[in-house]
């Protein structure tokens, strides 16, 4: 899936004459999450395995993940640990990021070959979904029928859309886990992920995460405290907005992206009060 790249990516992809390879082009840049959703829409297989352009899949990754889906029909998601490759190993920020996020799955109290998804969801909820405990899409495989049921990635989110998807899948389905690294994630200090954070584009991601969970009546009924958590996140967002102009490296950063994000959220709230909330999972 080429998201309107400006280099020779499409030419290289088309140079492989293999009937198993299908190259899809976006006429304009959709951005990260909407591009993921277009991948889901166009996929034809029963299982979906993401691979981002700078990441690696190890030779047995797909095979071993598929075996778990075949063995446990109620699994909606399979994941494994991943190795982290630093684009610049000498960069202190990159090293600090690897130290903090190099191992994610250990946040769960215990993981087995197959796990009751709601138990993992409850562990996450108890920590207010503080971080992605599963990993990036390159270390995950999904069952397409499960995604068709719960909806696609949350298009209002800039940074945590994968976390929100994994949490929803865990609530409704069992989760498979393979206790060995089967992929490698490449971290770039100047990646879209880092820029989203620095520029404030992911300002309300945690609030949108909660809204995405509350879209499902089953989750609303079993976890009514999510509404209180939404209120706390909204208050925290307002406090951050009040101090939206701050210093970063001697440069004053405008709060314009944050203000725009708040306006978008207020429009969503208004439409929801009118019982016309726009979908956030399409």
Helices and strands as residue ranges (DSSP letters): H 9-14, H 32-42, E 47-49, E 56-57, H 61-71, E 75-80, E 83-86, H 92-101, G 105-107, E 114-115, H 117-126, G 137-139, E 140-143, H 144-150, H 161-172, E 174-178, E 183-187, H 192-198, H 205-214, H 217-222, H 225-242, E 246-248, E 251-253, H 256-273
